[in-house]
Amino acid sequence: MDKALLNRAGIEEVLKMLSKKGFNVSHLPRSSGAHLLISRGDRLCKVTVRAKQKVEWPAVKGTSGKNHFMVLVDFEKNSAAPDFYILSNDNYKATADIRVEEVIRRAGRSTYPVARDSAGTPTWLTETVNATGEHYEGCSFRPIFVKGFQNKWETITNYFGKS
């Protein structure tokens, strides 16, 4: 499936799940840095969605703040009933830290040139650059790396408190 269409399908699946949980959910413009806006009562939060059909989510980047969540949607096993992994920014940072350490260990080095932004997204400062001539940003995540966050919708619902 086309990458844009796949991500759109993921966004719609997340929208359905959040609506079932009693949230008001709307789409955000691309320039907002997120895909969905969720509200309940007087509280709001943003959700960024990443969908995949293959082995991993490439170049996953962090979210911006306590009211911005990430939902990874996995269509690999079953496109009719995908798996969901729900991460806060703190969850992302912790998982990215583990991934960075793993890359360093696999490279057989004690250190590796990596910078981080405020969202915890690593930028790999090596001689290798991507097709646009920039350093690679983000981490590749596989379901095994985020299995502790599978179907953890409470990551979002707890932000809103009891209703």
C-alpha positions as CSV (number, residue, x, y, z in Angstrom):
1,M,0.0,0.0,0.0
2,D,1.2,3.5,-0.7
3,K,2.9,5.1,2.3
4,A,0.6,8.2,2.4
5,L,-2.5,6.0,2.0
6,L,-1.2,3.7,4.7
7,N,-0.7,6.5,7.2
8,R,-4.1,7.9,6.3
9,A,-5.6,4.5,7.2
10,G,-3.7,4.5,10.5
11,I,-5.0,8.0,11.3
12,E,-8.6,6.9,10.6
13,E,-8.2,3.8,12.8
14,V,-6.9,5.9,15.7
15,L,-9.7,8.4,15.2
16,K,-12.3,5.5,15.5
17,M,-10.7,4.1,18.6
18,L,-10.5,7.5,20.4
19,S,-14.1,8.3,19.4
20,K,-15.2,5.0,20.9
21,K,-13.5,6.0,24.1
22,G,-15.7,9.1,24.3
23,F,-13.3,11.7,23.0
24,N,-14.1,14.5,20.5
25,V,-11.6,14.0,17.7
26,S,-10.8,16.2,14.7
27,H,-8.2,16.3,12.0
28,L,-5.4,18.8,12.2
29,P,-3.7,20.5,9.3
30,R,-0.3,19.1,8.2
31,S,1.5,22.2,9.4
32,S,0.4,21.6,13.0
33,G,3.0,18.8,13.6
34,A,0.3,16.4,14.6
35,H,-2.6,14.5,12.9
36,L,-5.4,14.6,15.4
37,L,-6.8,17.0,18.1
38,I,-8.5,15.3,21.0
39,S,-10.8,17.1,23.5
40,R,-12.8,16.2,26.5
41,G,-14.2,18.9,28.7
42,D,-11.9,21.8,28.7
43,R,-8.7,19.8,28.0
44,L,-7.0,19.3,24.7
45,C,-4.2,17.2,23.3
46,K,-2.6,16.3,20.0
47,V,-1.8,12.9,18.6
48,T,0.7,12.0,15.9
49,V,0.1,8.8,14.1
50,R,2.7,6.5,12.3
51,A,1.5,3.5,10.5
52,K,3.4,0.5,9.1
53,Q,2.8,-2.6,7.1
54,K,6.3,-4.0,7.1
55,V,8.9,-4.8,9.8
56,E,9.5,-1.4,11.4
57,W,8.5,2.2,11.6
58,P,11.5,4.1,10.2
59,A,12.8,7.5,11.5
60,V,10.3,7.8,14.3
61,K,10.6,11.3,15.9
62,G,9.5,12.5,19.3
63,T,6.5,14.6,20.1
64,S,6.4,18.1,21.6
65,G,5.3,18.2,25.3
66,K,3.1,16.6,27.8
67,N,-0.1,17.1,25.8
68,H,1.2,15.5,22.6
69,F,1.0,11.7,22.2
70,M,2.2,9.2,19.5
71,V,0.2,6.2,18.3
72,L,2.1,3.7,16.2
73,V,-0.3,1.6,14.1
74,D,0.8,-1.8,12.9
75,F,-1.0,-3.3,9.9
76,E,1.6,-6.0,9.3
77,K,-0.3,-9.0,10.7
78,N,-3.9,-7.9,10.1
79,S,-5.0,-4.9,8.1
80,A,-8.6,-5.3,9.4
81,A,-7.6,-5.2,13.1
82,P,-4.3,-3.4,13.5
83,D,-2.2,-3.3,16.6
84,F,-1.8,0.0,18.4
85,Y,1.1,1.3,20.5
86,I,0.5,4.5,22.5
87,L,3.4,6.5,23.7
88,S,3.8,9.7,25.6
89,N,6.9,11.9,24.9
90,D,8.6,10.4,28.0
91,N,7.9,6.9,26.7
92,Y,9.4,7.9,23.3
93,K,12.5,9.4,24.9
94,A,13.1,6.2,27.0
95,T,12.6,4.0,24.0
96,A,14.9,6.1,21.8
97,D,17.6,6.1,24.5
98,I,17.5,2.3,24.5
99,R,17.7,2.2,20.7
100,V,20.6,4.7,20.6
101,E,22.5,2.6,23.1
102,E,21.8,-0.5,21.1
103,V,23.2,1.1,17.9
104,I,26.3,2.2,19.8
105,R,26.8,-1.3,21.2
106,R,26.3,-2.9,17.7
107,A,28.8,-0.5,16.2
108,G,31.4,-1.7,18.7
109,R,32.0,1.8,20.0
110,S,31.9,3.4,23.4
111,T,30.3,6.6,22.1
112,Y,28.6,7.7,18.9
113,P,28.0,11.2,17.7
114,V,24.3,11.8,18.4
115,A,22.5,15.1,19.1
116,R,19.0,15.3,20.6
117,D,16.3,17.9,20.2
118,S,13.8,18.9,23.0
119,A,11.5,16.1,22.0
120,G,14.3,13.5,22.5
121,T,14.7,12.8,18.8
122,P,18.2,11.7,18.0
123,T,20.1,13.1,15.0
124,W,22.9,10.8,14.0
125,L,25.9,13.0,13.4
126,T,28.0,10.6,11.3
127,E,29.5,10.9,7.9
128,T,26.4,9.2,6.5
129,V,23.6,11.5,5.3
130,N,20.2,10.9,3.8
131,A,19.1,11.5,0.2
132,T,18.6,15.2,0.9
133,G,22.1,15.6,2.3
134,E,21.0,15.9,5.9
135,H,21.9,13.7,8.9
136,Y,19.5,10.9,9.7
137,E,16.9,11.9,12.3
138,G,14.8,9.6,14.5
139,C,14.9,6.0,15.4
140,S,13.6,2.9,13.7
141,F,11.1,1.1,16.0
142,R,9.9,-2.5,15.7
143,P,6.9,-3.8,17.6
144,I,9.2,-5.7,20.0
145,F,10.8,-2.3,21.1
146,V,7.4,-0.8,22.0
147,K,5.4,-4.0,23.1
148,G,5.0,-2.5,26.6
149,F,2.9,0.2,25.1
150,Q,0.5,-2.0,23.1
151,N,-3.1,-0.9,23.6
152,K,-2.1,1.4,26.4
153,W,-4.9,3.9,25.7
154,E,-4.7,5.0,29.3
155,T,-1.5,6.9,28.4
156,I,-3.9,9.3,26.7
157,T,-7.0,8.9,28.9
158,N,-5.1,9.5,32.1
159,Y,-4.0,12.9,30.7
160,F,-7.7,13.9,30.8
161,G,-8.3,12.5,34.3
162,K,-11.6,11.0,35.4
163,S,-14.7,11.9,33.4
